[in-house]
Structure formats: structure tokens, C-alpha cells
Amino acid sequence: MAAVLALAAGVVLGLLFPPTVPVLLQPYLPIAVVAALDALFGGIRAKLDGIFDDKQFVVSFVSNVLVAAFIVYLGDQLGVGGQLSTGVVVVLGVRIFGNVAAIRRHLFRA
């Protein structure tokens, strides 16, 4: 129940005070969102498979976001930021679709 209340409070605060992203961090936001979605769908899949571990989920969530942001940062420093960003999105996208397919098979037995 506390999680639902915290989620509701976060949504209301987000609507009242729209967040702004500093210009320096804007290239990393889409990559961080995709990395977070990968961890989220992986957590849902693990929960449905009965192997969910909250500590592993948090570590996966944080490490996915940090590693993806580091790869994009490294690409920016090397002058190939766009190519590495695309690579990160492709790899995480494949993982997301794999997890969604496993969730679909689990829920619909198809």
C-alpha cells in the first residue's frame, strides 16, 4: 500500500512541478530510460518465473542505467556517441523484447 501511495504522490508532484533535465544530461536520458525499462521487464519476468529477488532487481536497475550512461559518455568522448547510443538501444531493445515475449508466453501460454 505504501508503494501505491508513493507512486501516486510522485505522479502528482511530477505534474505540479515538471522536471527539467540539464542540457549536459539530455543525451543520456533516453538511454537511461531504455536501461531502466530493461531492468523493469526483467524484474517482471523474474517475478512470473518465481525467481524475483529485490536486491538483485535494484542492483540490476542501477547498474543498467550507469553502464548504459557510461557507454554513451565514452562514445561522446571518442566522437562516436551516436553510434554507441544506437548500439546500447539495440542491445537493450533486444533484451526488452525477449523479456516481453517471455512474459507474454507465461501469461497467455502462447
C-alpha positions as CSV (number, residue, x, y, z in Angstrom):
1,M,0.0,0.0,0.0
2,A,2.9,2.3,0.8
3,A,4.3,1.8,-2.7
4,V,1.0,2.8,-4.3
5,L,0.8,5.9,-2.2
6,A,4.4,6.8,-3.0
7,L,3.7,6.3,-6.8
8,A,0.6,8.5,-6.6
9,A,2.5,11.2,-4.7
10,G,5.3,11.0,-7.3
11,V,2.9,11.4,-10.2
12,V,1.1,14.4,-8.6
13,L,4.4,16.1,-7.8
14,G,5.7,15.4,-11.3
15,L,2.6,17.1,-12.7
16,L,2.7,20.0,-10.3
17,F,6.5,20.6,-10.7
18,P,7.5,19.4,-14.2
19,P,11.1,18.1,-14.1
20,T,13.8,19.7,-16.2
21,V,16.8,17.9,-17.4
22,P,20.1,19.9,-17.6
23,V,21.4,20.3,-21.2
24,L,24.6,18.3,-20.3
25,L,22.5,15.3,-19.2
26,Q,19.9,15.3,-22.1
27,P,21.8,12.9,-24.3
28,Y,21.9,10.3,-21.5
29,L,18.2,10.5,-20.6
30,P,16.8,8.3,-23.4
31,I,19.5,5.7,-22.8
32,A,18.8,5.7,-19.0
33,V,15.0,5.2,-19.7
34,V,15.7,2.3,-22.0
35,A,18.1,0.7,-19.5
36,A,15.5,1.2,-16.7
37,L,12.8,-0.4,-18.9
38,D,15.1,-3.4,-19.5
39,A,15.5,-3.9,-15.7
40,L,11.8,-3.4,-15.2
41,F,10.7,-6.0,-17.7
42,G,13.5,-8.4,-16.4
43,G,12.0,-8.0,-12.9
44,I,8.5,-8.7,-14.1
45,R,9.8,-11.8,-15.9
46,A,11.7,-13.0,-12.8
47,K,8.6,-12.4,-10.7
48,L,6.4,-14.5,-13.0
49,D,9.1,-17.2,-13.1
50,G,9.2,-17.2,-9.3
51,I,12.9,-16.2,-9.0
52,F,12.5,-12.5,-8.2
53,D,15.0,-11.0,-5.8
54,D,14.5,-7.4,-4.7
55,K,18.2,-6.8,-4.1
56,Q,19.1,-8.2,-7.5
57,F,16.5,-6.1,-9.1
58,V,17.8,-2.9,-7.5
59,V,21.4,-3.7,-8.4
60,S,20.3,-4.6,-12.0
61,F,18.3,-1.4,-12.3
62,V,21.1,0.9,-11.1
63,S,23.9,-0.9,-12.9
64,N,22.0,-1.0,-16.2
65,V,21.5,2.8,-16.1
66,L,25.0,3.5,-15.0
67,V,26.7,1.2,-17.6
68,A,24.5,2.5,-20.4
69,A,25.2,6.1,-19.5
70,F,28.9,5.3,-19.2
71,I,29.0,3.8,-22.7
72,V,27.3,6.8,-24.2
73,Y,29.6,9.1,-22.3
74,L,32.6,7.1,-23.6
75,G,31.2,7.4,-27.1
76,D,30.8,11.1,-26.7
77,Q,34.4,11.4,-25.6
78,L,35.6,9.3,-28.6
79,G,33.4,11.2,-31.0
80,V,31.2,8.3,-31.8
81,G,28.4,9.0,-29.3
82,G,25.6,8.4,-31.8
83,Q,26.8,5.0,-32.9
84,L,27.3,3.8,-29.3
85,S,24.0,5.2,-28.3
86,T,22.4,3.2,-31.1
87,G,24.2,0.1,-30.1
88,V,23.1,0.4,-26.5
89,V,19.5,1.0,-27.6
90,V,19.6,-2.1,-29.9
91,V,21.1,-4.4,-27.3
92,L,18.7,-3.3,-24.6
93,G,15.8,-3.3,-27.0
94,V,16.5,-6.9,-27.9
95,R,16.6,-7.8,-24.2
96,I,13.3,-5.9,-23.6
97,F,11.6,-7.7,-26.4
98,G,12.9,-11.0,-25.2
99,N,11.6,-10.4,-21.7
100,V,8.2,-9.2,-23.1
101,A,8.0,-12.3,-25.2
102,A,8.7,-14.5,-22.1
103,I,6.1,-12.5,-20.1
104,R,3.5,-13.0,-22.9
105,R,4.3,-16.7,-23.1
106,H,3.9,-17.0,-19.3
107,L,0.6,-15.1,-19.2
108,F,-1.1,-16.4,-22.3
109,R,0.6,-19.8,-22.6
110,A,1.3,-18.8,-26.2
